[in-house]
């Protein structure tokens, strides 16, 4: 991405910068991607990803077998402590 594109985004002349451009800007500036999406008026999800997509994104180079092992361990631990591996339903984890 060049400086002209960044300048147009800053000046509001680039109406809808693509998620890829915003991701690169966030990375260079050390800003959370969700924060930069919010500043650009993109929809930002309120919830976190489930465990498996998180692992695949966070540890892209991890072998599939290791990801499967982690998923099995996570499911076992969650069930042991009486939780649903899918996580809480909408609103269940919110403070009263």
C-alpha positions in Angstrom: 0.0 0.0 0.0 1.4 3.4 -0.9 1.3 6.7 1.0 -1.3 8.2 -1.4 -3.8 5.5 -0.4 -3.2 6.0 3.3 -3.6 9.8 2.8 -6.9 9.3 1.0 -8.2 7.1 3.8 -7.1 9.6 6.4 -8.8 12.4 4.5 -12.0 10.4 4.1 -11.7 10.4 0.3 -11.4 6.6 0.2 -15.0 5.7 1.1 -14.7 2.0 1.8 -11.1 0.7 2.2 -11.0 -3.0 1.9 -10.5 -5.3 4.9 -7.1 -6.3 3.5 -6.0 -2.6 3.5 -7.3 -2.0 7.0 -5.5 -5.2 8.2 -2.2 -4.0 6.8 -2.6 -0.5 8.3 -3.5 -2.1 11.7 -0.4 -4.3 11.6 2.0 -1.5 10.7 0.5 0.8 13.4 0.2 -1.9 16.0 -3.5 -1.3 16.4 -6.0 -4.1 17.0 -7.9 -5.0 13.8 -11.2 -4.7 15.6 -10.4 -1.1 16.6 -9.5 -0.1 13.1 -12.6 -1.7 11.7 -14.7 0.2 14.2 -13.0 3.5 13.2 -13.8 2.7 9.6 -17.5 2.0 10.5 -17.2 -1.7 9.6 -19.3 -4.1 11.6 -17.2 -5.6 14.5 -18.5 -8.8 16.0 -19.2 -8.7 19.7 -18.2 -12.3 20.3 -15.0 -14.2 20.0 -14.3 -17.0 17.6 -14.8 -20.5 18.7 -11.7 -22.4 19.7 -10.9 -24.3 16.5 -11.0 -21.3 14.1 -9.0 -19.3 16.6 -6.3 -22.0 16.7 -6.2 -22.3 12.9 -5.8 -18.5 12.6 -3.4 -18.0 15.5 -1.2 -21.0 14.8 -1.3 -21.2 11.0 1.8 -23.4 10.7 0.7 -25.8 13.4 0.2 -29.3 12.0 -3.4 -30.5 11.7 -2.7 -33.3 14.1 -1.6 -30.8 16.8 -4.7 -28.7 16.2 -6.9 -31.9 16.6 -5.0 -32.8 19.8 -5.7 -29.3 21.2 -9.4 -29.5 20.2 -9.8 -32.9 21.9 -8.0 -31.6 25.1 -10.1 -28.4 25.1 -13.4 -30.4 24.7 -12.3 -32.8 27.5 -11.4 -30.0 29.9 -14.5 -28.0 29.2 -16.8 -31.0 29.7 -14.9 -32.0 32.9 -15.8 -28.6 34.4 -19.4 -28.8 33.2 -19.3 -26.4 30.3 -20.6 -26.8 26.8 -17.6 -26.9 24.3 -19.7 -24.7 21.9 -19.6 -21.9 24.6 -22.4 -19.9 26.1 -25.5 -19.0 24.1 -26.0 -15.3 23.3 -26.4 -13.3 26.5 -25.4 -16.1 28.9 -21.9 -14.7 29.5 -23.0 -11.1 30.0 -22.9 -9.6 33.4 -26.3 -8.8 35.0 
